[in-house]
Amino acid sequence: MAEIKYDIKRGADIYRVIYGSRLQSWISTGKIKIGEILVWRSGLSGWRKPEELPELAVFFEKFKQHQLRRFKRQRLKRQLLHKRQIRDILIVDDEKDMCSLLADTLNQKKYHVAIANTKRDALDCIKRQMPDLVFLDLKLPDGDGIKLLSRIKKISPQSIVNIISAYGSEETRDQAKQRGAYAFIDKPFTESQILSSITKLSK
């Protein structure tokens, strides 16, 4: 059965002869939202909003339900994270003095702290004792912290990972978020920033 074709009008732009499957894809991915585009179904007359056409309205409804399910999953994830009791913390950074100072601060707050200065040491620590929270630097002598982040989330998916780095470009932040990082803390950071990041997880 041949697909229905449409003329699409968005502002001053008109895209001629668009197949229904492409239009449905745009709706399903949110590229087209309700009320923001006009369609001319081939063989008929008059511009209409896509949600007014029965064969397209169903795709808006599916997208709406998809967004609702996504929102509920994100809300549940936040609720679960906020209910976590943070006890065991792993610091992964090759700056040994900084690790010692941060560990002293956290120990004084009654947290159990382990330190790893390399990717290999970090993986060994996680396999022995899955931490509640990891502070992870992105520049390590034996590997990329972004790749290590993926390994951590695979080995210990319940561990929360906060990135600590002096290389916080937008691209790096997006990559870290996509691979499961909870927060990104820029270096140099303060003691209060670190403690605040932990407090947020326990509220």
N, C-alpha and C positions, 0 to 999 in steps of 0.2 A: 504493500500500500504506500502510495507516494506521500511524502511529508507535506504538511501545510507550509506555505511560504508567507513571509510577512515583510512589509516595509516598516522600518524602525525610524522613529523621529525622536531625537534627544536634543533639546534646545534648537540650535541652528543646523545641527548635523542630521543628515538622513542617510541611513545605511540601507541600500536596496537589496531585496530578495534574500532575506535571512530565513534559514530553515528553522522549523519548530524546535528541533533538538538543541540547536545552539541557543535559542532564546530561553529554553527551559534550563540549560546549563547556567546561563547568566542569572536566572532567578534563583536557582538552587545554591549558588555560591554567594548570593547577596550583591552581585554586581548591579543588578536592577532591583530597586525597591519599589514598594507600592506607591503609585501615583506619580512617579518621577519620569516616566517615559510613555510615549504614545505609540501604538501599533496600528498598522493598516493591514488587515488580513487580505491576502490576494484574492481577487474575485468579488470582494465586498466594497462598500463605500463608507467613508467616514473614519476619522481617527478615533481610537478608543484607548482607554487605559488598559494595560495588559491584565490586571486583576479582574476586569469586567468580562473577559472572555472565559467561558467555562473551562475550556481545555488548558488554560494557563493558570486559572485561579487555584487549582489543586496544587500547583508547584509552590505558590506563595504560602499555602497552608502547610505544606511539608517543611518549607524553610523555617516558618514560624515555630513549628513543633521541634525542629532540630535545634534552633536557638534556645528554646525553653529548656530542653534536655541538657544542653551545654551549660546554661546558667545554673541549673540545679546541681550538676556535677561539680562545677567550680565552687559553688556555695558550700556543698558538702565537704569538699577538699579543704576549704578554709576553716570550716568548723572542726574538722578532725585535727588539723595542724594546731589550731588554737587550744585544743584539749590536751595536746602532748605535754608530758612532764619531761622537761629537759634535765638530764642528769649526766650522761656521758658525752664529752665533747672531744673531737679530734681537730687539731690544728695542723694543716698541711702547708708548709712554707719553708723555703730554703734560707730565710733570714733567721738564723738561730737566736740572735739576741732578741729580736722582736717576738719570736715564739716563746722564749722564756718569760719575758715581761707580761705577755698576754696570758700565759699559763698561770703565773703568779696571781694576776688579777682575778682570774676565774676560780682558782683554788680557794682564794679568800672568800669567794661567794659560795663555797661548798660544792662546786662542780667537780666532777672527776675528769681530769684532762690528760690526753695523750698527745704527743708531738711526733710528726713525721716531716722530714726535710726533703724527701724524694718521693717520686711516684711509687717506686717499689715498696718503700717503707709504709706508705699510706695504705696500699692494698693489703700488705701483711697485717697492719693494725685492724683494718676493717674485717678481714677474714677471721681474726681472733675474737674481736669484740665489736659488734655492729653499734656504732655510736648513734645517739639521738640527734646530734648536730655536728656538722663538719664546717670548719672555716677553711676554705680552699683558695690558695693562690693560683693564678693562671700560668705563671712562669716558673717552671721547675727544671732542675738541671738534667733530668733524664726523661722528660716528656712534657706534652702539652696538657695544661690543666683542664681545658675543655674536653679533651678525650678522656681524661681521668674522671671527670664529672659523669660522663656516660657510664663508665665502668662502675663507679660508686653506686649510681642509681640502679644498675643491673644487679649488683651483688647485694646491696642493702637498700631496697626501694623505700623503706620506711624512714631512712636517714634524711634529715633536712640538710640541705647544702646552701651555705651562704658564701658567695664569692668575695674574696678580699684581693683587690688588685689596683695597681697604678695605671693599668691599661684599659680604662673603661670606655672604649668607643661604643657608639650606638650599635654597630654591627656585633661587637663582642657581647654586649649586654643581651641582644636578641638571641644570639647563639646559646648563651648560658641559660636563658629563660626556656628556650625550646628544648634543651636537654635536661631540664628539671631543677635548675637553681631556683631557690626561693627568694633570695635577696642579693643585691650587689652593693658591696661597701667599698668605697674608694679609699685608696691609700694616699696620703697618710690619714689614719683614722684616730679617733680618740677613744679612751676607755668607755666613756658614756655611750658612744655610738654602738660599741660592741655589746654592752650590757642591755641597751635599749632594744637591739635586734633580737636578743634572747627573750626579753620580757614580752615582746609582741607575740611570741610563739606560745606563751603560757597563759595569756589572757582568755 
